[in-house]
Each structure stands twice: as C-alpha cells, then as structure tokens.
C-alpha cells in the first residue's frame, strides 16, 4: 500500500498583494481581452511557482547512471518490499517529524535489515549445499558454481575465423598508415 505524503504549503510565501494588483490591472489596460488574460495568467503562474520554490525548494535531478546497480543474487522480492516500506516510512518521517513516524521508521528499518540478513544467510546455505553436492558428483558444474561466485564470466569468442581473417586483412592492407604513423613519432 502506497501512502501519499503530505507536503506543508507555506501560504506566507505567496505574494497576494501582487496577485490582486495583477487582477485589478486587467480592467485598466488597453490590450485585447485575450492578451490581457494570457499575460496576467502567466504572471500569476510565475508568482505561484516562485512561492512554491521558496516553500518546497528545488528537486535535484540525478544524472544518467552508466553502470546501473546490479542486485545481488540473494536480494529477493521480500527484501525489495521491505526496502520500499522503509523508504516510505523514512520519507513520511522527513515530512512530518513526530514520535509515531519515527517509531515506524525505526521498526521498518529493523524489519528491512532482518530480511536482508535472513535472505543472505539462506542464499549462503543453499550455495554451500549445492557446492557440497556437486563437488562429489559433477566437477564441471562445481567449477561453474565457483567461477560464478568469484565473479568470473565465461566469455566465448563469437566471431568466426573468416570474420577475424577479413578484419585483420583490412587492417594490414594500408601502406600509408605506416608512413603517417612515422610522421607522428618524429
């Protein structure tokens, strides 16, 4: 269940006298009614946006993460749910700092940490069990498991010999490249 967070609006940040002045100036100007209304509407919007930025501040946009975080294999859906509940309760406490929200935040933090520890120990136990079973019966599978745990990836060359031959042939054809290379060295 997602709870909507209430944000405190600070009405003293709105320049009410300026808005009243803009509305009164609607009647006194010599422009067409559409342009008067549009211009006044834009100015009121600017005033409200300025008041909102003074009241709430600005949100920082995060940059693009070239290497997104990869979750650990032991991080289960229950861990994800507990993490989301913790983040919700933390945000609620940031918005409304009171004893009840603080207790909820602490309890959800404990639940989240407990779930992570439980999930991690379960994963370790399963991997130990799998390693023990495969070490006696299937050595190939045993080494695959060990390499996976150590972070080694099996990468195979996907290019055929003909492709490699054509690639290196094209690279080695140029005679001018050697002369240009010697120019840069000297």
C-alpha positions as CSV (number, residue, x, y, z in Angstrom):
1,X,0.0,0.0,0.0
2,X,1.5,3.3,-1.1
3,X,0.8,6.3,1.2
4,X,0.7,9.8,-0.3
5,X,3.0,12.1,1.6
6,X,1.5,15.5,2.6
7,X,3.7,18.5,2.0
8,X,3.3,21.6,4.1
9,X,2.5,24.6,2.0
10,X,3.6,27.9,3.3
11,X,1.0,30.5,2.3
12,X,3.0,33.4,3.6
13,X,5.4,32.8,0.7
14,X,2.7,33.8,-1.8
15,X,2.7,37.5,-2.7
16,X,-1.1,38.0,-2.5
17,X,-0.9,41.8,-3.0
18,X,0.9,41.3,-6.3
19,X,-1.8,38.9,-7.5
20,X,-4.5,41.4,-6.5
21,X,-2.7,44.1,-8.3
22,X,-2.4,42.0,-11.5
23,X,-6.2,41.2,-11.4
24,X,-7.0,44.9,-10.9
25,X,-4.7,45.8,-13.8
26,X,-6.8,43.6,-16.1
27,X,-9.6,46.2,-16.2
28,X,-7.3,49.2,-16.7
29,X,-5.2,48.0,-19.7
30,X,-5.8,48.9,-23.4
31,X,-4.9,45.5,-24.8
32,X,-7.3,42.9,-26.3
33,X,-9.0,40.8,-23.7
34,X,-7.2,37.6,-24.7
35,X,-3.8,39.0,-24.4
36,X,-4.7,40.7,-21.1
37,X,-5.9,37.4,-19.6
38,X,-2.9,35.4,-21.0
39,X,-0.3,37.9,-19.8
40,X,-2.0,38.1,-16.3
41,X,-2.3,34.3,-16.1
42,X,1.4,33.9,-17.0
43,X,2.5,36.4,-14.3
44,X,0.3,34.7,-11.6
45,X,1.8,31.3,-12.6
46,X,5.3,32.8,-12.2
47,X,4.4,34.1,-8.8
48,X,3.0,30.8,-7.6
49,X,6.0,28.9,-9.0
50,X,8.3,31.3,-7.2
51,X,6.3,30.8,-4.0
52,X,6.4,27.0,-4.4
53,X,10.2,27.1,-4.9
54,X,10.6,29.2,-1.8
55,X,8.3,26.9,0.1
56,X,9.5,23.5,-1.1
57,X,12.9,24.1,-2.6
58,X,14.1,22.6,-5.8
59,X,14.4,18.9,-6.6
60,X,17.7,17.7,-7.9
61,X,17.6,15.6,-11.0
62,X,20.0,12.7,-10.9
63,X,22.4,12.2,-13.8
64,X,22.3,9.2,-16.0
65,X,24.0,6.2,-14.4
66,X,26.1,4.4,-17.0
67,X,26.6,1.4,-14.7
68,X,23.2,0.7,-13.1
69,X,23.3,-1.1,-9.8
70,X,23.0,-4.8,-10.2
71,X,21.2,-6.5,-7.4
72,X,22.9,-9.3,-5.6
73,X,21.5,-12.8,-6.2
74,X,20.4,-13.1,-2.6
75,X,18.3,-9.9,-2.8
76,X,14.8,-11.3,-3.1
77,X,11.4,-9.8,-3.7
78,X,10.7,-9.8,0.0
79,X,13.9,-7.7,0.5
80,X,12.6,-5.3,-2.1
81,X,9.3,-5.0,-0.4
82,X,10.8,-4.3,3.0
83,X,13.2,-1.7,1.4
84,X,10.3,0.1,-0.2
85,X,8.4,0.1,3.1
86,X,11.4,1.5,4.8
87,X,11.9,4.3,2.2
88,X,8.2,5.2,2.5
89,X,8.4,5.4,6.3
90,X,11.6,7.4,6.1
91,X,10.0,9.9,3.7
92,X,6.9,10.2,5.9
93,X,9.2,10.9,8.9
94,X,11.0,13.6,6.9
95,X,7.7,15.3,6.0
96,X,6.1,15.0,9.5
97,X,8.6,14.6,12.3
98,X,6.7,13.1,15.2
99,X,7.2,10.2,17.6
100,X,4.8,7.8,15.8
101,X,6.5,8.3,12.4
102,X,9.9,7.9,14.0
103,X,8.9,4.6,15.6
104,X,7.5,3.4,12.3
105,X,10.7,4.3,10.5
106,X,12.9,2.5,13.1
107,X,10.7,-0.6,13.0
108,X,10.7,-0.7,9.2
109,X,14.5,-0.3,9.3
110,X,14.8,-3.2,11.6
111,X,12.5,-5.3,9.5
112,X,14.4,-4.5,6.4
113,X,17.8,-5.3,8.0
114,X,16.4,-8.6,9.4
115,X,15.0,-9.6,6.0
116,X,18.4,-8.8,4.3
117,X,20.3,-10.9,6.8
118,X,17.8,-13.8,6.6
119,X,17.9,-13.8,2.8
120,X,21.7,-13.6,2.6
121,X,22.1,-16.4,5.1
122,X,19.6,-18.5,3.2
123,X,21.5,-17.9,-0.1
124,X,24.8,-18.8,1.5
125,X,23.3,-22.0,2.9
126,X,21.9,-23.0,-0.5
127,X,25.2,-22.3,-2.2
128,X,27.1,-24.3,0.4
129,X,24.7,-27.2,-0.1
130,X,25.0,-27.0,-3.8
131,X,28.8,-26.9,-3.7
132,X,29.0,-29.9,-1.4
133,X,26.7,-31.9,-3.6
134,X,28.4,-31.1,-6.9
135,X,31.9,-31.4,-5.6
136,X,31.4,-35.1,-5.2
137,X,29.4,-35.9,-8.3
138,X,29.9,-33.3,-11.1
139,X,33.2,-31.5,-11.1
140,X,32.3,-29.3,-14.2
141,X,29.2,-28.0,-12.5
142,X,31.3,-27.5,-9.3
143,X,33.7,-25.2,-11.1
144,X,31.0,-23.3,-12.9
145,X,29.4,-22.5,-9.5
146,X,32.8,-21.4,-8.0
147,X,33.5,-19.2,-11.0
148,X,30.1,-17.7,-10.8
149,X,30.6,-16.9,-7.1
150,X,34.0,-15.4,-7.8
151,X,32.6,-13.1,-10.4
152,X,34.3,-14.7,-13.4
153,X,32.2,-14.7,-16.6
154,X,32.5,-17.3,-19.3
155,X,33.0,-15.3,-22.4
156,X,33.3,-17.1,-25.7
157,X,34.6,-15.7,-28.9
158,X,31.5,-15.2,-31.1
159,X,33.4,-14.2,-34.3
160,X,34.2,-16.9,-36.8
161,X,37.6,-17.4,-38.2
162,X,36.6,-16.0,-41.6
163,X,35.4,-12.8,-39.9
164,X,38.7,-12.5,-38.0
165,X,40.7,-13.1,-41.1
166,X,38.8,-10.5,-43.1
167,X,39.2,-7.9,-40.2
168,X,42.9,-8.3,-39.9
169,X,43.3,-8.3,-43.7
170,X,41.7,-4.9,-44.0
171,X,43.7,-3.5,-41.1
172,X,47.0,-4.7,-42.6
173,X,46.3,-3.5,-46.2
174,X,47.2,0.2,-45.7
175,X,50.8,1.1,-46.5
176,X,50.1,4.8,-46.0
177,X,49.2,4.2,-42.4
178,X,52.9,3.3,-41.6
179,X,54.2,6.5,-43.2
180,X,51.7,8.6,-41.3
181,X,52.5,6.8,-38.1
182,X,56.2,7.6,-38.6
183,X,55.4,11.3,-39.1
184,X,53.7,11.5,-35.7
185,X,56.6,9.7,-34.0
186,X,59.3,12.0,-35.3
